[in-house]
Amino acid sequence: MTLADSLKAAQPYKTSRGCAVGRLLAVLSPKDREALVAALLIGKNEPGRLSNQQLSDILKSEGHEVSMQVIETHRKLACSCGSVG
């Protein structure tokens, strides 16, 4: 089989539907979703901003396993969601 044949026959890997933050936002109550989106949108140098680690710790304390790195990637719009909220 040639490279061209292999590429034509290849199937894309299945991807998840959004990152862990996006999946969490989809299942939270409207009140909790609004609060999390608001926390995610506070700019880096703005007062009241919670760090990625703080958000992760809070989410974990509420039973949601979302790592600091995933939150950081989501805030940078570099995740598979492509949006903060």
C-alpha positions in Angstrom: 0.0 0.0 0.0 1.3 3.4 -0.9 1.4 6.4 1.5 -1.4 8.0 -0.5 -3.6 4.8 -0.1 -2.8 4.7 3.6 -3.8 8.4 4.1 -7.0 7.9 2.1 -8.0 4.9 4.1 -7.1 6.3 7.5 -10.0 7.3 9.8 -9.6 10.3 12.1 -9.3 9.6 15.8 -12.5 10.2 17.7 -12.2 13.4 19.8 -14.1 14.3 23.0 -16.8 16.9 22.9 -15.0 19.9 24.4 -12.5 20.0 27.2 -13.3 19.1 30.8 -14.3 22.7 31.6 -16.7 22.8 28.7 -18.2 19.5 29.6 -18.7 20.7 33.2 -20.3 23.9 32.0 -22.8 21.9 30.0 -24.1 20.0 33.1 -23.9 22.7 35.8 -27.1 24.4 37.1 -27.6 27.8 35.5 -26.6 29.5 38.7 -23.3 27.5 39.0 -22.6 27.8 35.3 -23.0 31.6 35.5 -20.7 31.8 38.5 -18.0 29.7 36.9 -18.1 31.6 33.6 -17.9 34.9 35.5 -14.8 33.6 37.5 -13.2 32.3 34.3 -13.7 35.7 32.5 -11.9 37.9 35.1 -8.8 39.1 33.4 -5.3 38.2 34.5 -4.6 41.6 36.2 -8.1 42.4 37.3 -9.1 42.4 41.0 -11.0 39.4 42.2 -9.4 37.0 39.8 -8.9 33.5 41.2 -5.9 31.6 40.0 -6.2 28.4 37.9 -5.1 26.4 41.0 -7.8 28.1 43.2 -10.5 27.3 40.7 -9.3 23.7 40.4 -9.3 23.3 44.2 -12.8 24.8 44.5 -14.2 22.6 41.7 -12.5 19.5 43.2 -14.0 20.3 46.6 -17.4 20.3 44.9 -16.7 16.9 43.3 -15.6 18.1 39.9 -12.2 16.8 38.8 -10.8 19.6 36.7 -7.0 20.2 36.8 -5.3 23.6 36.9 -3.7 22.9 33.5 -7.1 22.3 31.9 -8.5 25.5 33.4 -5.4 27.4 32.1 -5.8 26.0 28.6 -9.6 26.8 28.6 -8.9 30.4 29.8 -6.4 30.9 27.0 -9.0 29.6 24.5 -6.5 26.9 23.5 -8.7 24.0 24.3 -11.1 22.0 22.1 -14.1 24.2 23.2 -12.7 27.4 21.7 -14.6 29.6 24.2 -14.4 30.5 27.8 -18.1 30.2 28.5 
